[in-house]
Amino acid sequence: MSSERELRNDLPRRGFLERLGAGGALALLGGAALPREALAQAAKPEVVPPGTIPNAAVLAEKDASVFKTHSERPLTGSVPADAQDMDVTPNNRVFVRNNLLTPDLDAARHQLRVTGLVDKELAFGVEELKRAFPVVTLQGMLECAGSGRSSYSPQARGTPWPPTGGMSCPQWTGVRLRDVLAAAGVKSNAVHVAGQGGDFGPVPTAAPVIRSIPMAKAMDENTLVAWGMNDGPLPKVHGYPLRLVVPGWVGSASTKWLQTLTLLDAPFKGTYMDNSYRVPKFPIAPGEKMPPDALSTEAWPIKSMITSPAPNAKVVAGRRTTVRGKAWVGTGSVDRVEISTDEGITWQRARLGRQGDRYAWRTFTFDFEPERFGYTTLLARAWDDRGNAQPIVSAWNPLGYFWNGVHRVGVVVVPA
């Protein structure tokens, strides 16, 4: 078993304080629960530590007409459901979720090391990795564990992701993680693989972002070491030059700026496994504290959202309106999607689009012909192949993870 203290030494910070610059540490202490002087300092122009990408540069690559920033340190932001009414999420609408800063890494110097419980330790440059194994392109869901957190009552701790913010479904290009691990030779007692990236925090004591996944998920043919997103390189904020892609699972499992893979004989022990990204083993009452037997977050439960019409859109009475949306699940497959136009009293089955890649979202459509004027609410509820349905309201948990409550969109029915 490895711990955060042991693995964090693999992070080549290369003189963090020197990169930070004189006085930089004090300027970077802004954040929640800080003294008034520090908050005043945080309101000044962005301080950009050497070796990082400024938030302004990241946000300049996003679609400002729909992309909303939820926090600046760490940087988070996303688009609402009606801005995701497309088959593949384009780069400028992929959500952003940093835990630390955005590192400015050089692909020509970057290496991926494979270490731990392997027959031989290996290291690959980015170009070496591209030549060493079969290249795969697939579409797969990426979603922050806290997606939809603002829907919980009472309010859960963490980034206030809106009800349909914090998920994306782009295409990824890379090599299968299982091929990389096979080349190193996996020892029989290896049960988890920990990914560690090259990002760092505003102070040198910030815990490195390290998560581990079970060997079964590491060996899934859809789990990748990726260098590409949507027919181009990974954008800096999305993990350039290499990242893990663990589709269908919480986004924190998909380590960005990947530089080390460590095979372990037990789940990794550290901040992002033991203190955050955890949910109660059994349901608890709203407002209760996290129980000691909490579990690490893994696969997303069944979920769906309506992407069209947009909230408060005007639809014409007696005229057919096509309701569109997306459905996905982290384990198994989407079985069906139902739509209600009467606040859940009755449900009608929507049409499911073709099944794409295993962990890609699936489009659904439903023809709606409203008869009554005024405000009407559309509800979407998905079912998976194991008989699980979206709840009206998700089970509360202290960190606000796995919100998959039924999505509702209100429209206004007007005369022709």
Secondary structure, DSSP 8 states (H G I E B T S, - for coil): --BHHHHGGGS--SSHHHHH-TTHHHHT--STT--HHHHHHHTSS----TTB--HHHHHHTS-TTT-EEEEETTEEEE--GGG--SSS--GGGS-EE-SS--B---TTT-EEEEEESBSS-EEEEHHHHHHHS-EEEEE--EE-TTTTGGGSSS--SS----TT-SEE--EEEEEEHHHHHHHH-B-TT--EEEEEES---SSTTS---EEEEEHHHHTSTT-EEEEEETTEE--GGGTTT-EEE-TTBBGGGS-SSEEEEEEESS--BSIIIIISSEE-SS---TT----TT-EE--B---EEEEEES-TT-EEETTS-EEEEEEEE-SSS-EEEEEEESSTTSS-EE-EE----STTS-EEEEEEE---S-EEEEEEEEEEETTS-B--SS----TT-------EEEEEEEE--
